[in-house]
Amino acid sequence: MSDKLSRRRFLQAGGLVAAASALRAGTRESHGAPDPESGENSAAAPSLPAAGLNLKGLFLHAWDLRDDGVDTVMGWMRDSGLNTMQLAGTYHSGWFLHPQNSRHRAFMTEGSRCYFHPHEEFYKGTSLKPLPSAVSKETDWFAEAGRRLDSHGLRLVSWTVGTHNTHLGLAHPEHAQRNVYGDSLPHALCPADDDVREYLKALCRDLAASYPMWGILAESFGWSGQAHGHHHERDLVGLTPLERQLAALCFCPSCRRKAAGAGVDMEETRRTVKATLDAAFRDAPDRPAEHPRTMADLEEKSRELGRFNDWRRLTAEALIMDIRRESLKNTDCRLIMLGGYQAGLAAAADGFSCMAYGKSAAETMGICAEFRGQVPSSWKGALTCHIRLGMGRPKDAAELRAIVQAVRQSGCNGIGFYNRSESPPRMLSWIKSSLREL
């Protein structure tokens, strides 16, 4: 048996061969994505032109619209040269400084809420339901923005956070990730869990079918890490990057059952992960001789761990394929992934994105060029770089103009500015001049 878990064996184990084949047939043509089995490239028309910055987006929140006015915000975006609202549809916890909000300066989100009005009929197949925010209780800000898109010349994208949901993880620990010791990771729903998968598909279907949605920007639709900024979160052991990865590997009943069904020896995998972590806990601040430093090191010692990681990747990819095939069916909604190019999703996604937060123009150029270099020349979807406005960078309008030019010259065809709520208003004012020169 091969050390690697093949896509075909995984799909056979999950009964997904026909679905995956149909997906490739139905979507590869629109993106020019390579067929992973034939090795051939399609020369189809792109979903976005290759030249120029066709997507010029701004991250923002429902409270921006509530507090500062829908038309005020959307009109400012139009006048600044932007064309895409990347409005948070679901969002995690946060304690933020808002330097220009008309009502407050410090703001704590409710955490793990949705900022649209969910429609119950979409969630009949899952015990997990989105919890609306008080910000949107009286007003559906997605509907309000949607009615004004044409008059302001904007497109609507739902910036959608998926499995990272502390509210649902605490309320439904049976659907959360569990580490090798059986402890729940309450901020992290498990994407192998059937209820979670149905919830995420329903969430995307609700957004795509209920609003004039140009796209869904998918964030955190796979497994989460152990650390994610919880209140007074601590690790006095000083876990290494590998150990943090191992501490977050999910051994919930769904993962154990489904991975075993795909041929992974889950008992050996569990022993490998637990022994490595136990050694770190026992010997910290030191580590035993020959202690692995990277996941690749440990996979060399444990074939089954490598096969488990293959299964995880394929499971996460299959979820995105299901969202494309089921949730976005008969809609005009695109699917754009955060987190870099993923070859396994080339047939399902309409776009991928990278981030260049706190980087100079030269560093941004390098990040974008590396990102673009990972994408086959035959794939012609959206390739967006997200730029943070804050924490001292860009330092002036000239630097932002140089960063925007670097994104364009590197071969990306979209840019997203992060974010209206938290960025200093002076930095936001530089967007207009940085885009005008394009």
Secondary structure by P-SEA (a helix, b strand, c coil): ccccccaaaaaaaaccaaaaaaaaaccccccccccccccccccccccccccccccbbbbbcaaaaaaccaaaaaaaaaaacccccccccccccccccccccccccccccccccccccccccccccccbbbbbcccccccaaaaaaaacccccbbbbbccccccccaaaaaaccccccccccccccccccccccaaaaaaaaaaaaaaaacccccccccccccccccccccccccccccccaaaaaaaaccccaaaaaaaaaaccaaaaaaaaaaaaaaaaaaccccccccccccaaaaaaacaaaaaaaaaaaaaaaaaaaaaaacccccccbbbbbcccccccccccccccccccccccaaaaaaaaaaaaaacccccccbbbbbbbccccccccaaaaaaaaaaaaaaccccccccccccccaaaaaacccccccc
